[in-house]
């Protein structure tokens, strides 16, 4: 019996050595930003974001986002936000920059928690954790989009926004970026269905309507594109040629904040500088 007990004990010790150590509990007051994996959080020691002054061509959108994040940081009533529209026009950048500005104005009072779409299943558990913390949080889901046959994802998002049993706590607000205002992809078959086409479209748009702020971002015109480049080049002590900048956008097939930044990176590289 003693030999058998010793064998079992050694097996148990070996299994303990093979088992991964439990993940350390994250300190929800220690970091400016966090990444939620679906089951646990990882603290981010520095939130990287451009200065708000450098985000040009989206002044009206920026003003609304900044004001809402400032209210959240101060502990006042604030909206859930949907930022939708053209790629590369600064939706995620303005979100991060707004949080960073609010953290400067209210040190320690607000943090960003980024959630990837594949981790959405764990957001309800995340809300349960954040609701116990004396701090404001903006839960950020970047580039969200549901497929046409995905009914569970939109329903889950509705439940978070509508105040049901899974809704986010009072110290948490949702911020979502998407390429489409409806978030859910749409097909031409909606228009061909004579029975419920309007109902289908209205139902999908109603998902966007549940956000207190729904802000559209659109492709910038030529003056805005050049103004974005000018802001960056002034910041980094660079010079540029307008014709060269426009030729860059033609080769890229678009004018956007992202394309402008890529051009500034090109100019800096030519000049032997780092941006």
TAHUZI-V616039 format. One record per helix or strand of 3 or more residues. SS is the DSSP state (h for helix, s for strand). FROM is the first residue (numbers start at 1). LEN is the number of residues. Records with the same first field share a line. If there is no record, write none. Layout:
SS=FROM-LEN ; FROM-LEN
//
This chain:
h=2-17 ; 52-3 ; 59-16 ; 91-15 ; 117-14 ; 151-11 ; 189-4 ; 197-13 ; 222-14 ; 242-11 ; 257-14
s=33-4 ; 41-4 ; 81-5 ; 110-6 ; 136-6 ; 172-7 ; 213-5
//
